[in-house]
Amino acid sequence: MGEVFFQPMISRVLVIVHDPLVEEIPGGQRGLRLSQRMGWRSVDELEAGYIADILECSRGLIQYQVVESHLVEEFPIKEDGFRYTASSYFDVIQHRTPPHSPDWVNYHRILDQFDILERVAHGEVDEVWLFGFPWGGYYESRMAGRGAFWCNAPPLENTASCPLRFVIMGFSYERGVGEMLEDFGHRAESILEKAFEHARGEDNLWRRFIRYDKLVPGRAEVGTIHYAPNSERDYDWGNRRKVPSRCDTWLNFPDLEGKPRRVNCTEWGNGDIRLHHKWWLSHLPEPWWKAVVSLEGTVDSLW
Protein backbone atom coordinates (compact mmCIF):
# COMPACT_ATOMS: atom_id res chain seq x y z
CA MET A 1 0.00 0.00 0.00
CA GLY A 2 1.13 3.58 -0.55
CA GLU A 3 2.01 6.22 2.00
CA VAL A 4 0.76 6.06 5.59
CA PHE A 5 -2.19 8.40 6.00
CA PHE A 6 -1.96 8.82 9.76
CA GLN A 7 0.34 8.10 12.65
CA PRO A 8 0.07 4.80 14.53
CA MET A 9 -2.78 4.84 17.03
CA ILE A 10 -2.47 3.58 20.58
CA SER A 11 -5.82 2.38 21.88
CA ARG A 12 -6.02 1.78 25.63
CA VAL A 13 -8.11 -1.19 26.65
CA LEU A 14 -9.85 -2.09 29.89
CA VAL A 15 -10.32 -5.88 30.07
CA ILE A 16 -12.98 -7.53 32.24
CA VAL A 17 -13.00 -11.33 32.47
CA HIS A 18 -16.08 -13.08 33.84
CA ASP A 19 -14.74 -16.49 34.87
CA PRO A 20 -16.86 -17.69 37.81
CA LEU A 21 -15.78 -20.17 40.44
CA VAL A 22 -17.78 -23.32 39.80
CA GLU A 23 -16.14 -26.13 41.75
CA GLU A 24 -14.68 -26.31 45.23
CA ILE A 25 -11.46 -28.20 45.87
CA PRO A 26 -11.06 -30.05 49.19
CA GLY A 27 -8.33 -28.87 51.52
CA GLY A 28 -9.05 -25.17 51.48
CA GLN A 29 -7.79 -24.45 47.96
CA ARG A 30 -9.52 -21.68 46.08
CA GLY A 31 -11.38 -23.87 43.57
CA LEU A 32 -11.79 -24.17 39.83
CA ARG A 33 -13.00 -21.40 37.59
CA LEU A 34 -15.34 -22.16 34.70
CA SER A 35 -12.62 -21.91 32.02
CA GLN A 36 -10.44 -24.38 33.95
CA ARG A 37 -13.30 -26.77 34.63
CA MET A 38 -14.25 -26.85 30.93
CA GLY A 39 -10.70 -26.82 29.53
CA TRP A 40 -11.38 -23.63 27.57
CA ARG A 41 -8.76 -21.18 26.29
CA SER A 42 -6.42 -18.86 28.13
CA VAL A 43 -7.56 -15.24 28.02
CA ASP A 44 -3.92 -14.12 28.05
CA GLU A 45 -3.21 -16.14 24.91
CA LEU A 46 -6.38 -14.92 23.19
CA GLU A 47 -5.51 -11.30 24.01
CA ALA A 48 -1.95 -11.66 22.74
CA GLY A 49 -3.02 -13.33 19.48
CA TYR A 50 -5.73 -10.77 18.78
CA ILE A 51 -3.49 -7.77 19.50
CA ALA A 52 -0.75 -9.21 17.28
CA ASP A 53 -3.18 -9.94 14.42
CA ILE A 54 -4.70 -6.45 14.51
CA LEU A 55 -1.22 -4.91 14.56
CA GLU A 56 -0.17 -7.04 11.58
CA CYS A 57 -3.33 -6.53 9.53
CA SER A 58 -3.28 -2.76 10.09
CA ARG A 59 0.39 -2.67 9.06
CA GLY A 60 1.45 -1.42 12.47
CA LEU A 61 -1.15 1.33 12.65
CA ILE A 62 -3.39 0.00 15.44
CA GLN A 63 -1.52 -0.68 18.66
CA TYR A 64 -3.77 -2.02 21.38
CA GLN A 65 -2.50 -1.71 24.95
CA VAL A 66 -4.24 -3.38 27.86
CA VAL A 67 -3.98 -0.78 30.63
CA GLU A 68 -6.00 -2.67 33.22
CA SER A 69 -7.48 -6.13 33.61
CA HIS A 70 -10.06 -7.41 36.10
CA LEU A 71 -10.99 -11.00 36.89
CA VAL A 72 -14.58 -11.34 38.13
CA GLU A 73 -15.07 -14.78 39.67
CA GLU A 74 -18.85 -14.78 39.50
CA PHE A 75 -21.55 -14.96 36.87
CA PRO A 76 -22.60 -11.52 35.56
CA ILE A 77 -26.14 -10.31 36.14
CA LYS A 78 -28.58 -10.27 33.23
CA GLU A 79 -30.75 -7.32 32.20
CA ASP A 80 -33.69 -8.64 34.22
CA GLY A 81 -31.61 -9.32 37.36
CA PHE A 82 -31.10 -13.06 36.78
CA ARG A 83 -27.74 -14.59 37.65
CA TYR A 84 -26.66 -18.16 36.89
CA THR A 85 -25.33 -20.41 39.61
CA ALA A 86 -22.79 -23.10 38.80
CA SER A 87 -25.56 -25.69 38.96
CA SER A 88 -28.04 -23.81 36.76
CA TYR A 89 -25.33 -22.97 34.22
CA PHE A 90 -24.18 -26.58 33.88
CA ASP A 91 -27.81 -27.59 33.37
CA VAL A 92 -27.80 -25.27 30.33
CA ILE A 93 -24.53 -26.36 28.75
CA GLN A 94 -25.45 -30.01 29.28
CA HIS A 95 -28.81 -29.35 27.56
CA ARG A 96 -30.95 -30.25 30.55
CA THR A 97 -32.59 -26.82 30.59
CA PRO A 98 -32.81 -23.99 28.04
CA PRO A 99 -30.67 -20.89 28.48
CA HIS A 100 -32.16 -18.00 30.41
CA SER A 101 -34.04 -15.40 28.38
CA PRO A 102 -33.42 -12.51 28.03
CA ASP A 103 -29.79 -13.50 27.59
CA TRP A 104 -28.21 -10.03 27.48
CA VAL A 105 -25.94 -8.97 30.30
CA ASN A 106 -26.68 -5.84 32.33
CA TYR A 107 -24.19 -3.53 30.63
CA HIS A 108 -25.00 -0.58 32.88
CA ARG A 109 -24.10 -2.57 35.96
CA ILE A 110 -20.69 -3.34 34.44
CA LEU A 111 -20.18 0.31 33.47
CA ASP A 112 -21.01 1.41 36.99
CA GLN A 113 -18.94 -1.29 38.69
CA PHE A 114 -15.76 -0.22 36.90
CA ASP A 115 -16.55 3.51 36.53
CA ILE A 116 -16.15 3.11 32.77
CA LEU A 117 -18.05 6.17 31.55
CA GLU A 118 -15.91 8.47 33.70
CA ARG A 119 -12.69 6.76 32.70
CA VAL A 120 -13.47 7.01 28.99
CA ALA A 121 -14.50 10.67 29.40
CA HIS A 122 -11.17 11.44 31.08
CA GLY A 123 -9.12 9.69 28.39
CA GLU A 124 -7.92 6.82 30.57
CA VAL A 125 -9.62 4.11 28.50
CA ASP A 126 -10.53 4.00 24.79
CA GLU A 127 -12.45 0.73 24.63
CA VAL A 128 -13.55 -2.21 26.76
CA TRP A 129 -13.11 -5.93 26.15
CA LEU A 130 -15.39 -8.38 27.95
CA PHE A 131 -14.34 -12.02 28.07
CA GLY A 132 -16.88 -14.64 29.04
CA PHE A 133 -18.53 -17.92 28.19
CA PRO A 134 -21.39 -19.28 26.06
CA TRP A 135 -24.65 -17.59 27.09
CA GLY A 136 -22.66 -14.96 28.94
CA GLY A 137 -24.90 -12.31 27.39
CA TYR A 138 -22.46 -10.13 25.45
CA TYR A 139 -23.02 -8.64 22.03
CA GLU A 140 -20.00 -9.11 19.74
CA SER A 141 -19.61 -5.34 19.80
CA ARG A 142 -21.72 -2.53 21.16
CA MET A 143 -21.18 1.23 21.07
CA ALA A 144 -21.79 3.54 24.01
CA GLY A 145 -21.32 7.24 24.79
CA ARG A 146 -22.77 10.41 23.28
CA GLY A 147 -23.60 9.93 19.62
CA ALA A 148 -23.34 6.13 19.75
CA PHE A 149 -24.82 4.32 16.76
CA TRP A 150 -25.44 0.76 15.58
CA CYS A 151 -22.26 -1.31 15.88
CA ASN A 152 -23.46 -4.85 15.18
CA ALA A 153 -25.82 -4.19 18.11
CA PRO A 154 -28.12 -1.39 19.26
CA PRO A 155 -26.31 1.60 20.78
CA LEU A 156 -26.21 1.41 24.56
CA GLU A 157 -28.85 3.79 25.81
CA ASN A 158 -28.43 6.19 28.75
CA THR A 159 -24.68 6.62 28.28
CA ALA A 160 -24.66 10.15 26.80
CA SER A 161 -23.08 11.49 30.02
CA CYS A 162 -19.84 10.26 28.45
CA PRO A 163 -18.96 12.81 25.72
CA LEU A 164 -16.89 10.26 23.79
CA ARG A 165 -18.12 7.27 21.83
CA PHE A 166 -16.48 3.96 22.62
CA VAL A 167 -16.94 0.28 21.81
CA ILE A 168 -17.47 -2.61 24.20
CA MET A 169 -16.27 -5.83 22.58
CA GLY A 170 -17.68 -9.18 23.71
CA PHE A 171 -15.36 -12.17 23.39
CA SER A 172 -15.61 -15.80 24.45
CA TYR A 173 -12.75 -17.84 25.89
CA GLU A 174 -14.59 -20.92 24.64
CA ARG A 175 -13.72 -19.79 21.09
CA GLY A 176 -10.50 -18.72 19.34
CA VAL A 177 -8.74 -15.67 17.92
CA GLY A 178 -10.51 -16.22 14.59
CA GLU A 179 -13.87 -15.57 16.24
CA MET A 180 -12.45 -12.46 17.93
CA LEU A 181 -11.39 -11.16 14.52
CA GLU A 182 -14.89 -11.89 13.24
CA ASP A 183 -16.30 -9.69 16.02
CA PHE A 184 -13.91 -6.93 14.96
CA GLY A 185 -14.86 -7.46 11.32
CA HIS A 186 -18.55 -6.95 12.05
CA ARG A 187 -17.63 -3.84 14.04
CA ALA A 188 -15.77 -2.56 10.98
CA GLU A 189 -18.71 -3.34 8.71
CA SER A 190 -21.11 -1.37 10.91
CA ILE A 191 -18.86 1.66 11.29
CA LEU A 192 -17.89 1.88 7.62
CA GLU A 193 -21.49 1.44 6.52
CA LYS A 194 -22.32 4.45 8.72
CA ALA A 195 -19.34 6.47 7.45
CA PHE A 196 -20.40 6.01 3.81
CA GLU A 197 -24.15 6.18 4.34
CA HIS A 198 -24.58 9.32 2.21
CA ALA A 199 -22.28 8.24 -0.66
CA ARG A 200 -23.99 7.07 -3.82
CA GLY A 201 -23.03 4.74 -6.65
CA GLU A 202 -19.33 4.22 -7.30
CA ASP A 203 -18.54 6.98 -4.77
CA ASN A 204 -19.56 4.57 -2.04
CA LEU A 205 -16.20 2.86 -1.76
CA TRP A 206 -17.39 0.70 1.10
CA ARG A 207 -20.10 -0.88 -1.02
CA ARG A 208 -17.51 -1.49 -3.74
CA PHE A 209 -15.12 -3.10 -1.24
CA ILE A 210 -17.70 -5.65 -0.04
CA ARG A 211 -18.81 -6.91 -3.46
CA TYR A 212 -18.69 -10.69 -3.91
CA ASP A 213 -19.45 -12.82 -6.95
CA LYS A 214 -22.79 -14.21 -5.81
CA LEU A 215 -24.08 -10.68 -5.27
CA VAL A 216 -22.56 -9.06 -8.41
CA PRO A 217 -21.38 -11.84 -10.77
CA GLY A 218 -18.05 -11.10 -12.39
CA ARG A 219 -17.48 -7.96 -10.29
CA ALA A 220 -16.21 -9.30 -6.94
CA GLU A 221 -13.77 -7.24 -4.90
CA VAL A 222 -12.90 -8.21 -1.28
CA GLY A 223 -16.27 -9.37 0.02
CA THR A 224 -17.65 -9.22 3.55
CA ILE A 225 -16.49 -10.85 6.75
CA HIS A 226 -18.94 -13.72 6.04
CA TYR A 227 -18.60 -13.87 2.25
CA ALA A 228 -15.24 -14.22 0.51
CA PRO A 229 -15.15 -13.12 -3.14
CA ASN A 230 -16.28 -16.58 -4.32
CA SER A 231 -18.51 -17.63 -1.40
CA GLU A 232 -21.90 -19.09 -2.22
CA ARG A 233 -23.26 -18.98 1.36
CA ASP A 234 -22.39 -17.62 4.80
CA TYR A 235 -19.03 -18.79 6.18
CA ASP A 236 -18.11 -20.41 2.85
CA TRP A 237 -14.41 -19.56 3.19
CA GLY A 238 -13.14 -22.87 1.75
CA ASN A 239 -14.71 -22.66 -1.70
CA ARG A 240 -12.26 -23.64 -4.47
CA ARG A 241 -14.33 -22.13 -7.30
CA LYS A 242 -12.33 -19.41 -9.07
CA VAL A 243 -13.93 -16.04 -9.76
CA PRO A 244 -12.57 -12.73 -11.07
CA SER A 245 -11.88 -10.27 -8.23
CA ARG A 246 -10.31 -6.85 -7.88
CA CYS A 247 -9.22 -7.57 -4.30
CA ASP A 248 -5.59 -6.63 -5.05
CA THR A 249 -6.65 -3.12 -6.03
CA TRP A 250 -7.37 -2.25 -2.41
CA LEU A 251 -3.74 -2.86 -1.49
CA ASN A 252 -2.90 0.17 -3.68
CA PHE A 253 -5.52 2.51 -2.21
CA PRO A 254 -6.37 5.21 -3.19
CA ASP A 255 -5.45 4.02 -6.69
CA LEU A 256 -8.38 1.71 -7.49
CA GLU A 257 -7.74 1.26 -11.22
CA GLY A 258 -6.29 -2.25 -11.08
CA LYS A 259 -7.58 -5.15 -13.15
CA PRO A 260 -9.28 -8.25 -11.74
CA ARG A 261 -7.66 -11.65 -11.47
CA ARG A 262 -9.12 -15.07 -10.73
CA VAL A 263 -9.00 -16.09 -7.07
CA ASN A 264 -10.22 -18.83 -4.78
CA CYS A 265 -9.82 -19.98 -1.17
CA THR A 266 -6.08 -20.59 -1.53
CA GLU A 267 -5.74 -16.80 -1.17
CA TRP A 268 -7.30 -16.71 2.31
CA GLY A 269 -6.42 -19.93 4.08
CA ASN A 270 -8.53 -22.71 2.52
CA GLY A 271 -11.42 -22.28 4.93
CA ASP A 272 -9.54 -21.34 8.11
CA ILE A 273 -11.56 -18.67 9.93
CA ARG A 274 -8.58 -16.80 11.37
CA LEU A 275 -6.66 -16.75 8.08
CA HIS A 276 -9.66 -15.55 6.09
CA HIS A 277 -10.37 -12.74 8.53
CA LYS A 278 -6.72 -11.65 8.56
CA TRP A 279 -6.79 -11.60 4.75
CA TRP A 280 -9.99 -9.52 4.75
CA LEU A 281 -8.75 -7.06 7.37
CA SER A 282 -5.39 -6.65 5.65
CA HIS A 283 -7.23 -5.22 2.62
CA LEU A 284 -8.86 -2.38 4.57
CA PRO A 285 -7.37 0.94 3.45
CA GLU A 286 -5.30 2.70 6.09
CA PRO A 287 -7.69 5.65 6.64
CA TRP A 288 -10.54 3.23 7.31
CA TRP A 289 -8.69 1.71 10.25
CA LYS A 290 -8.76 5.11 11.93
CA ALA A 291 -12.53 5.29 11.56
CA VAL A 292 -13.04 1.78 12.90
CA VAL A 293 -10.90 2.32 15.99
CA SER A 294 -11.29 6.05 16.73
CA LEU A 295 -14.98 6.00 15.64
CA GLU A 296 -14.48 9.23 13.69
CA GLY A 297 -14.58 9.60 9.94
CA THR A 298 -16.44 11.06 6.97
CA VAL A 299 -16.35 10.08 3.31
CA ASP A 300 -13.82 12.84 2.60
CA SER A 301 -11.49 11.75 5.41
CA LEU A 302 -11.60 8.13 4.29
CA TRP A 303 -10.04 8.68 0.86
Phi, psi and omega in degrees: 000158184288212185297155177284131185272342180205162182288154176307141182255130172262122179246119185272130190242133169259122181254132176234122182249116172268104182223081190292149171289128185233352184209124177282151177243127180302151175096013175084004177289161190294326180114175182261136172275165184303315182297324179289316181299324183266352182070031180277182192282160176281127178299321179301318180290321177297313178305309184298317180295318180294312179300317180295319181293318179295320178299315181293312184294329179273005180059042176084005185277325183254113183244099178281136175231121176281113183266342181198143180223136181235132173260121179250111187268049176207161178288137177289158181272138179281172181304325184266010177094354180289144173223129176296151161257169177303316182296312183291328179290317179294330174299324181288309185288343175262011172064029175273332177221155178286157176296154179295144175229132006287145184279332193296139179290158176278092183298321183296325177297319178294316178302317181291318184301324184248014175052043190289318181300317179295319184291322175293316181301327182268007174077017179276331184224139179256329175205169185235136174245123173259131173245131180207214194224167176306136185065027175286337174099014179269144160285157177298322173205146179211135182263144178225173180096171181297129180082011180300146179224178182305128178220067187062017178189159178297145175300146183282114185290162176060039176234013184291350175295340173271118185288350183249138172284147175207162183248138173253112178272146177240112183246161179235127176280004170276343182251191185243187179295326179303318179291327175296318178294327176296318176303315180295322179298318178293325173302312180300317180301316181295314185290320180287327173300317178294317183298326183257017189297336182260359179278144184239150174057222183291346176287344177274087184297329180298314179295330174291317182303319188270008178297139173224161193299322181296326182280316181227084186308131178081359185232029181295150173236256182259330182091190180253180179292335177267331186242111170291170182308328184250009183295145177250356178199169176307139174065018183274068185269358182250019183286128183266000177295133180268136178224153174289137181213144175259031183301323182297332182305324185289345175283350179248016181309137010269008175281108184247032185263007183293162180268157177285160169220163184276130184227159170211195189295345177296341178288329190232032167098012174055039175102353179288125185298315182294318182292320177298314184293326175295319178300313181297311182296325182293345178268353177295130175299150184304316180297333181290329177301320180299318179296319184291327183263319180274343180069021176239142176162142174235171180304315181300319183284348184263003173280000000 
